[in-house]
Amino acid sequence: MRQNSFFDVEAKPGGHDAARLVLYALGEFQERGLVLAGRDLPLDRLRGAFRRAAAAFGAPEPDDEAAATTLDALGAKVRRVPSFVAKHPFRVVVPEPLAEKSRRFFLETKKRD
């Protein structure tokens, strides 16, 4: 008998569902062969992964503020840059443990499908 995990919780608007979507997006980003951990990435670089994750979950794509808040809550270092510097005014550094957790989450989720 399989025991439920933290990520098996029913979807709640703005709750764990946002974290699942972001974890999935970060894992999918890595599975495309792109390096995630320890890089100072513009949020714009992750927008495609967020769009594909939203499509996979049948959820709306998170806006910049929601994505930045969720990334920060998961343990990424998020900093705002002036809006004249970038269209999506955030830079993100994902630590190695979060990158590994998101990769595992993505692989487990894909295995279930």
N, C-alpha and C positions, 0 to 999 in steps of 0.2 A: 504494500500500500504506500503510495507516494504522499509525503507530508507537504503541506503548503509552505511556501517560502514567503519572504517579505514582498516579493513582486507578484504574488498570486492574489493580492487584494483586489476587490472590486474597484473598477475605475470610478474616481471621484473628480469632478471638475476642479482643476487647479491643484489637486492633491498628488497622490502617488502616480497618477497617470502621466503627469508632466515629467516626473523623474524617469519613468519607464521610457517615455518617448526620447528624452535626451540621452539616456544610457544606450538605447537602441541606435540612435543617430551616431554617437561617438564610436560605438562598436562597428557600425557599418562603414564609417569613415576609415577605420583601420583595416577592415577586411578588403577595402579597395586598394590596399598596398600603400596607404599614406601614413606617414609618421605623425603621431598625435602627442605622445608623452613628452613633456618638457619643452615643447615649442611655444613660442609667443605667437599665437595665431590671431589674425583678425576674425571677428565673428562672421564676416562675410564668407570666409573660407569654409565655414561649417553650415551655411544656409542650405546648400543642396542636400546635405545629410539630414537636416531637420525636415526638409520638404519630403524626402523619401520615407523618413520615419513616420511622418504624419499620414502619408498615404498608406503605409503598412498597417497603422493602427486605426485608420479611418477617423482620424481626429484632425481638428484644425491645426495648421502650422503655427507654432508659437511666434509671437512678435519678438523683437530684439530685447525688450525689457523682461519679458517672461522667460526667454531663453537664458539671459544673463543671470536672472534671479535663481533659476533652477540649477544652472551650472555652479553658481556660488554655493548653493545649499548642498550640492553633491561633493564639494570640496575643491573645485577648480578655483584658480585665482583669476578673478575678472576685474578689469579696470576700464573705466570709461575714458574715452579720448574725445577731444573736441569734435563737434559735428562737421567742421570744415576739413578735418583730416580724413574722415571715412564716412561712407553712406550709412554703415551700421557701426555706430560709435563705441564699440567695445573691443578689447583685446583679451584673449583667453589663454591661460597656461594650465594644461591638464596634467596633474601629477601622475606618476607611473602607476600607483595603486588604483586610481580611478580609471585610467586607461585600460588596465588589465580587467578590472571589474566590468567595464562596459563591453569589452571584447567578449568575455565569457557570457554576459547577458545576451548579447547579440547572437552568439552561436547557439545558446540554449533555446532562445526564442525561435530561431530559424529551424532548429531540429524539431520543435513541436509542430511547425506548420506542415 
